[in-house]
Amino acid sequence: MSRVVRIQTNFASGAIDPLLRSRVDLNQYYNGLQTAENVTIMPQGGLRRRDGLRYITELPSAANPQNGVRLIPFEFSADDSYMFALVNQRIYIFRNKVLVTDINGSGNDYLAVSSITSAMLSKIRYAQNADTIIFVHEDLAPLKIVRGATNADWTASAITFTNAPTHAFTVATSNPSATLTPSGTTGNIELTAGSGVFTSAHEKQYININSLFGRVRIVEFVSSTKVKGFCEIDLFDTTAVASGDWELETGYEDSWSGSRGYPVSVTFHEGRLYFGGSKSEPTTFWGSNVNQFFDFEFGEGLDDQTVSASITTASLNQIVDIFSGRDLQIFTTGGEFFVPQTVGEPITPSNLTVKVATRNGAKPGIPVAGLDSGTLFIQRQGKQLNELLFSDAELAYTTSAISLLSGHLLKTPTDMAIRRATNTEEADRLFIVNSEAGTMSVFSLLRAQQVVAPSEFITDGAFQAIGIDVDTAYVIVKRTINSADKYYVEYFDSTLHTDSAVYSASASATGAAAHLEGETLDVIVDGNVQSDKTVSSGSVTFDRASTSNYEIGLPFTVSVVTMPVEPRLQSGNLKGFKKRILEINAEVFESQAMTVNGQLVAFRQFGESALDSSVQPFTGVKKVGPLLGYTNEGTITVSQTVPLDLTLLALDYKISVGA
């Protein structure tokens, strides 16, 4: 029998996949956790209790939130931003964490948008420029929403394109029996036929003139004998063309229509509006004229005119998202592609080339997210989080599996958003909504130091959607209240310790929480945890009235379990040996409560000074032990059931090893 002292100095690897329980050869094993529930990992290596959720409002049942919800941010200016909550045919608008009411003076607390249905919400994509945000879906005519003069002034309308791109879905040619006389040889011209051969259906079709070796796109029907056109291939001269020496090429339609479908993805990139994929042309993308976002006129192929290309490989590459990164990046079901650009050279019709980056494929319905110089996306089967990154060493794009050590946390993901770090005590935070479990996988990312630290957020209910408004993370949560399903809009608040919480900076003997009727809540009054209370008639009565503030909300539990102890002895590893952790020293920072291996840790002493005062945050080492019992695992469990602060920096412990 021997005794060993070891320390886990950080938790920077976060929750590790159970399949790695025997990988004691990995450094991540010693910085990882079996379980990391309702905590976030800090850049310095410690972990802290996750933020609570503050309640904003309920999405009414009349909006059919049970059929689909979506959160989409809109940043109007540096100091004026919004969050859109999309439901069936409605958009609820939030500003500064408050619902905007009386939209357009209608008396409604939502913007009515009849063209957006529940079935579209899971795959809607968006892009914003100035005061306009554009929504796309394969069954939705591209929609623009414009903010007006006030916070409650909004307009939603289908985009009217100056020129929409066309495609020959069913090409046919004919040789009309009439002469044809052009008015010019280049640019915009008129074409006059010797007899009535034209109809209005010939707009956007083509005329090929054999003797003059020209090609003209018909842009306007004037009469049965006259049309206006644009020379895509210039004519030699204006000589009248004999009957039979020219042909009508028909079958061209708008690429986007109710019958052919609409674009599935959208982005702005270097002065152009790009659409990627459609129901009828799933592998094609289009870029508008420069600084003319709704004009897709191909024209003469000048540098500032429309660009378009299709991704053609040996496998199907249906476009699911398009992203403006280092290059224009195109994510498909079969791989990741990009449009290469040299420094200072824009994309033009003459230099447009599509190159394959990697061959993973992206999952439809989950938006990609930009992070530093990389782009994060969920792999097609939904079981892996990847990063597309340009390698300066290889001068090529590569893909790394961000979730390689934590794939078990991806449980049928349906939504994803990233919140940038705002100070040195937090990392970039990637939120992934899991529809299978109703949880969220949260990756704390510090890519410059190669830190990937995942954890899992669990609430009394099921997360449905996530959206980031600059530095505020909004969620929609499905909660069962009094046996009825409710859909609440809430946001993470670092000052709170409960979920769906109500906070008030006031003196009161009661707290109102009508949205949690019949639920048992945690109660924190002036920083003191009181006994749990059940909401009755919309409120709870405190054991003692507050003098300055109170918080009431649904409880959640923190649970952290280390990997099985492996002290790296010279004699070999301890797998299969009985182990007993004798004593634990937990290094904490400004913490107020925790339990270690079933033992409640004291954070204050009984005495007169402790009465009617909140628990003072403690920074230092808390000793736990002696602990009894040999096990094969030798793990340390840190938990917290009371709604108070907890920041754990490190664990050092004494181990007794038996035969």
N, C-alpha and C positions, 0 to 999 in steps of 0.2 A: 504494500500500500504506500502511495506517495501523495504529497500535497504540492500543488502548483498555484502560482498567482499569475493571472493573466488580465489583460484589459482590452476592451473593444473601444478604440478611441473615436470611432465615428460610425455612421450608418449610411455612408455615401452611396452604397449600392442599392439601397432600398429593399423592397420585397423581391426575393429571389425565387425562381421557379422551383417547385418541389423536385423536379428531375435533376437538380444540381445538389441534392442533399449529400451526395458522396464526393463532390468535387472539392476536396480539401486542398487540392493543388492550385486552386484559383485564388488570387488575392481578393477577388470580390466576395468570396465565401466569408472572409473574416470581417468584412465591412457591411455584410448583408443581413437580412432579416427573413425569418419564415413568414411572419405576418406583420403588416404595417397598415393597420386600419385606422382611418380618421386622423392621420398625422401627415404632415408635409416635411420633407427633408430640406434642411437648410444648406446653403453653399459651404458653410464652415464645417459641415459634417454632422451636426446635431439634428434632432427632430423636435417638432412642436405640435401641440394639439391643433387640428385644423380650425379654420375660421367657422363661426356659426353662420346660419342663414337667416337673414332678416326678411320678414314677410312684406310684400307690397300689395298684391291683390289676387283675387281669384279670377280665372278665365271662366265666364259663365257657361252653363251647360248649353245654352242656346247657340253658342259658337262651335259646338261639337268638338271640343279639344280631344276627346277620346279617339277621334279619327285621325289625328295628326296635329303636331305643333312644330314650330320652328322659331329660333331666335336669330335675328340678323342685325348687326350694328350699322349705324349711319352717323358719320362724323361730319357735321356741317361746317365747323370751324375749329380752331385750336381750343376754344373754350365753350363750345356748344355741340354736344353730341347726344345721340339717341339710341335706343334699343327698340327694334320692331319685334313684336310677338305675333307671328302669323298663325292664324287658324283658318277654318273654312270661310272664305269670302270676306274675311276681316283682318285688319292689321291694328293691333293695339300698340300705341306709341308711348315710350317711357323716356323721360328726360330728368336727369339728376335723381334717378331712382324713384321717380313719382310718375304715375299714370297721367298722360296729357288728356284732358277732358274737353268736351264740346268741340269736337273736330269740325272745322269749317262752319262753325255756328249751327251745326245740325242738331245739337243736343245729344249726339251719340259720343261715347267714349272710345270710338274706334273709327278707322277709315274703311269705308265699304269698298271692297274690290271683288266684284262678282266673278272675275275671270280666274281667280286663284282658288282652287278647290283643295280639299283635304288630301286627295290622292296625289297632288303635285308636291306637297310640302317636303317630303323626304329627299327630293332630288332637285329642288330649286337652287339655282346658282345666282350670284349677284356680283355687280361691280359698281363702284361709285366714282363720280367725277363732280367736284364742286357741289352744287345744290341738288344734284340728280343721282339717283341710284337706279340701276337697271336690273330687273329680274328676268331670268330665262328658265324655260323648261320645255321639253320636247312637245308638249301639248298646249303651250302658252305662247301666244303672240308676244314677242319681247315687250315688256312693260316698263315704263319709267315712272318713278315717283319723285315729285319735285316739292321741296319745301318752299313755302311762300313767305310772306312778310312777317308772320308770327309763328310761334311754336305750335299753334293749333291750325295752321293754314297749310294744307297738303293737297296735291293734285296727283291722281293716278290715271294714266292713259297709255294706250297701246302706241308704240313708236311708229311714226310714219316715216318710211325710208324714202329719201330722194330718189335713189336707185337701189333696188334690191338685186342681189346676184341671181343669175339664172343657171339652169342646168338642163341638158338635153335628156329628159327621162325616156322619151320615145321619139327618136329622130326619124323623119321622113322627108323625102325630096320630091319636087314636082317641077315640070317645065311649062309654065304658063304660055298660052298662045297669044303673045303680045310683044310688041317692041318695048324697050325700056330706055329712057333718056335720063342720065344723071345731070344735076345742075352744077356739080363740082367734082373734084378729084380727091379731096382730103377733108377731114374734119366733118362738120355737120353739113349735110347736103339734102336735096330733094330728089326723088325718083318718080318720074312720070311714065305711066304705062300707056300703050296705044289703045287699050280697051280695059274694061272693068275687071280686074283680077284680084284686087286687094280687099280684105275685110278687117274689121277691128281686131280679130283674133290673131292677125299677123304682127301685132306689136310684140317686140322682144324676140322676133324670129330673124332669120338671116337671108340675105340675097348674095349668091355667088355669081360673079360675072366672069365667064370663061375668057372672052376675047380681051377684056381689059384687066384680067388677072387681079380682080378686086373682091373684097368681102365687106358687106355693109350690114350693120345691125339696124333693124327697123325700130325706131324709138317712138314714132307717133303715126297713127292712122289719120289721114286727112280726108280721103275719099276713095272710091273704088278704083280710081286711076292714079292716085297720088299718095305717097308716104314720105315721111321725113326719116332720115337715117344718119348713122355715124359710121365713117369709114374705119374699120379695124385694120383693113389692108387697103392702102390707097389705090385709086384707079389710075390708069395711064392717061386718059383724057375724058372728055365729055361726049364722045361719039355715041350716037344712038346705037343700042345693042339690038341685034336682030332677034326675032322670036326663036326660041329653041337654043339660044346662046347664053342663056342665064337660067338660074334655078332658084326656087324658094326652098329653103331648108327650115322645116318646122318641127315642133315637138319640144321646144324650149319652154320651161315654166320657171316661175320664181322658185328659188331653192327653198324658201320658207313660206308655207301656207297651211291652211287648215287641213288640206288633204295630204300634203307632203311632210308636215311636221315642222317644228321650229328648232332653233339652236338649243343645245343642252348645257353649254358652258359659255362664260364670258369673262373678259378682262380688258383692261387698258394697258397698252404697252407702246412706249415711245411715240406718242401722238396719234395712235390708231386705236380704234375699238375693234377687238377681236372676238369673233364667235367661233366656238369649236363644236363640231359634230351636230347632226340633226337626225331625226327619225329616218329620213330617206337617204341621207348622205352621212352616215355615222363616222366616216374616217376623214372628212373634209373640214378644213378650217378656213376662215375668211378674215381679212383685215380691211378696215374702211380706208377711204382716202385720208391723208394726213390732215388732222384737225377738222375734219368734216365727218363726225362720228356716225352719222346716219346716211352717208352716201357711199354706196358700194359699186360705183361706176368703174368698170375695168378700163374704159377709154382706150388710149393708145399705149398703155403699159408704161406710162411715165413714172418717175421715181416716187411721186407723191400720190399715185393712184392705187386703186384697190389691189391687194395681193390675195392669193388663194392657192391652196395645194391640198392634195389628198395623200394620206399615208398608205403606201402600198408596199406590203411585205408578203411573205409566204403564209402569214397567219392573220386572223382578224384583229384589227386594232381599233375598236370602237372607242371614240373619245369620250372620257368621263369628266375631265376637267382641263382647264388651260390656265397657266399661271405666269405672271410677269416676274421673273427672277433675274439672275445674271444674264440669261437669254430668255426668249420666249419658250416656255416649257409646256409640253403637251402630254397629258397623262391619259393612257388608254387601258383597256382591259388586257391587252397583250404586252405592253411595255411602256417605257418612258422615252419620249422623243424631245428634240429641241431644234430650234432654228439658229444655226451658228452665225455669229457676227464678229467681225474684226473690230478692234478698238476704234470708236468714232464713226463706224460705218452703219447706217440704218438698214433696216430690212426694206428691200424694193422688189418690184416684180421681176427685175433682171437677175437679182442675186439670191432669191428665195430658195433655200435648200432645207430639207428636213433630214435630220440625222438621228439614228437610234442612240439612246444613252445607255439604258439597261433593259433587261427583259423580265420584269417582275409582274407588272400589271397592277392597276389600282382598282379599289373597290368602288363600284358605282354608289352614289348617294352620300359619300362622306367627303367633304371638301378638303383639299390639301391646305397645308399651313406653312408659311414661310418662316424660317428661323435663321438669323444671321445670314450666311451665304448658302445655306441648304434649304431644302424643301421637304417637309414631312408628309407622308401619305400612308394610308392603310393598304396593305397588299390585297389583291383581288379576293382571296378567300376570307379575308377579315381576321386572320390569325397572326398577323405580324405588322409591326410599325416600322416603316423604313424611312431612311433619309437619303434623298438624292442630292449629291454634293459634287461640285466641280473640283477635281484634283489638279493643283498646279504642277505637281510632280509628274503626273501622267498626261496632263493636258487633255483630260477626258472626264466625263461624268462617271461616278461610281455610286453604288447603293450600299449602305450599311444597315444592318438590322438593329434598330434602336432597342427593340424589345427582345433581343436574343436571350437575355437572362431572366426575362419576366413575361414570357408569352402567356402564362396562365391568367394574367390580369385582363387579357382581351377576351371578352365574353359577348360575342356578336355585337361589335361596335356599330353605332348608327350615327354618331355626331362627334365633331372634334373642333376644338378652338384653342388658341394659345394666348396666354397672358404674359406680357413682357415684365421682367423684373423692374421694380421701381426703386429698390434700395439694395444695399449690400447684404441684408439679412434674408433675402429671398432670391431664388433662381427663377429663370423663365419656367412657366408652369403650363404644361400641355394637359388639357382636360379631354377625356374620351368617354362618351356615354355608352354604357353597355346595356343593350335592351334585354339580354338574356337574364341578367340578375338585377337590373335596375340600379346598379352601382355606377361609380365613375372611377376609371383608372386615371391617376394623376401623376404625370412624369415631371419631376423637378429636373431641369436641364441646365447645365453649365457647359456648353459645347467646347469652349476654349480650353477647359480643363478635362474634357472627355468624361464629364460627370453625367450619369443617367441614373436617377434615383426614383423609382416608381413606388406609389402607395395606392391604397384603395379608399375611396370615400363611400360611406354607407349612411343612409338616412332612413327615417321611419316613413318609407314610401319608395318610390322609384323615380330616379332621374329620367327626364324625357328629352331635354334639350339644353344646350349650353351656348352662350354668346358672350363676347367680351366687348364691353364699351370702354375703350381706352385702357383703364386699369381696374374696371369693375366687372366681376364675373357674375352674369345673370344666369339663372337656371329656371326651367319649368319642371316642377315636381308633381308627380301623381301621388296623392295621399288619400288614405281611406279614413274618413272622418264620420263617426256615427253610422258606420256600415255603408257609406256612400262615397264614391270616388270623386275626388276634387282635384283640380289642376291649378296649382298656385305658382305665381311668378315671385321669385325670391332672389336675393343676391348675397354673395359671401361678404361678411362684415367681420373684420379682424377684431373688433371690440366686443363681439358677442360669443357666447359659449353654448348656445342652443340653436335648434332649427325651427324654421317658420316662426321666428321669434318676434316678440313685440318688446320694444325698449322705450322707456320714457325717462327723461331727466326732470322728474317732478316728485313732489311728496304726495303719497296716496296710500290709502288702505286697501285698495283693490286695483286689479289690472284687467283691462278689456282684451279678450282674445276670442271674439265670436266665431272666427274661422276655424277654431280648434274645439268647438263645442263637444263636451263629453270626453275629451282627451285628458290624460294625466300629464302635467307639465312640471318641469324644473322651475324653481322660483329663486331668483337672486335679488335680494333687496339691499341696497347700499353696500354691495360687495359681499354680503353674507348669504350663504345658501340656506334657505328655509326648507321646510318639509314640502314634499310634492303636493300639488293641488290639482283637483279635477275641475275643468271649466264647466260652470253651471250658469245657465241664462246669459252666456256670453262673457263671463268674467270669473276671476278668482279673488278670494279674500286672503290677504297676507296674515301670517302669524303676528307680525308687527309691521305697522305702517312704515313706508319708506320716508326718509327725510330728504334725500337728494335724487335717487334714481332707482329704477327696478328693471329687471328683464325676466320675461316668462316665455317659455318655448318648449318644444319637444326635446327630450334628452337624446344624446348619442354617446356611445362608449368608445373610448380609445383603447386599442389593444396592440401591443408590440411584443413579438416573440423572436428571440434570437435564433440563429442557426445552432444545431447541436454543437456543444463545446468540443473544440479540437485544439489543444494547446501546443501542438507542434513539438513534441518531445524528441530528443535525439534517438530515443529507443524505438520510435515509430509512432504511428497514430493510435488513437484510443477507440476506434470503432469496435463495437462489440464488448467493450469493458464497461462495468458499472461505474457510475460517476455520481458524486454528491457535491453540490455547490454549497460550501459551508457559510460563506459570507459574501455580501455584495455591497460595493460602494458605488452609489449612483451619483454622478456629477450632474447637477441641475442648474438652471439659470432662471431666476425670477419665477419660480414655480410655487404652487400653492397646495397641490394634492397629487398623490399617486399611490398605487399599490404595486408591490414587487413580490412576485412568487406567492401571492395570496396574503402577504403581510401589509397592512395599512401603514404607510409611512407618516409619522407625526411631523406636522409643519408648525405647530405652536404648542405651548405648554398651558395647562390649566392655571388659572389664577384670575385675580380681580381685573387685571388689565386686558384679559382676553374677552371679557363679557361685552356684548353689543359692539364688537369691532370686527372688521373683516380680517381674513387671513393675510398676513403680510408676505409678499413674495420673498422667497428664499433663494439665494445664490450660494452654491457650495456643494459639499458632499453629504449625502444622506446614507447612513449605514443601515443595512438590513441583515439580520441574522441573530443568532445562529439558525441555519436552516437544516431540516432533517430529511432523510430519505435518499437512498441510492436509486438512480434510474439509468437507463441506457442512453437517454437523450442528453441530459445535462443542459437544459435550456433555461433561459431567464425570461420571465413574462412580466412586462410592465403594463399596467392597465390604469384606467381612470374612469370612474362612473359619475363623479361629481363635476358640475360645470365650473371649473376653475382653470387657471393657467397651468400649463405644463410645457417645459422645454428641457429635454434630456440631451446632454452633451456626450456622455461616455459612461461605460460600465466597466469597473474592474472587480474581479472576483477571485475567491480562493476555491480551488477544486481539490477534492479528495478522490483518488482513483483506486478502485478495488480490483481484485483479480477477476 
